[in-house]
Amino acid sequence: MEPRLTADFWVRAYLARLQAAHVPAYVTSRGDATAGAVLVKLATLDGKARLFQRSFDLMTGARAWVVLAEGPEADVDAAVARQRRTDPDLWVIEIESRDGRTLLDEEGLSS
């Protein structure tokens, strides 16, 4: 069994990788430090956004980042608000990247 990182540790490591890649990112909602789920909002600075959530495949045990919502930024913000109402332990990281870089597809973050 693979050891699980705490949510706080993962978020700090992710923010450090984004900073090293010169991708602006901010924690807009701080969740449970140990086991909170993480959403990543990508704002492309053109009025649009995409919201990513880590998904778990029960059949294979694989983890992957999937798009939970996308479209006008106000609609994506509404999706974040709905998720926060149902899960107060949720972390939300907001990235600002015109070219859509999240680094979620990179080694160590993709699964």
Protein Blocks (a to p, Z undefined) as FASTA:
>chain_A
ZZdddfklmmmmmmmmmmmnopacddfbdcdfklpccdddddehnopacdddddddfkno
pacdddfbgcjfklmmmmmmmmmmmmmkbccdddddfkopaolmgghklZZ
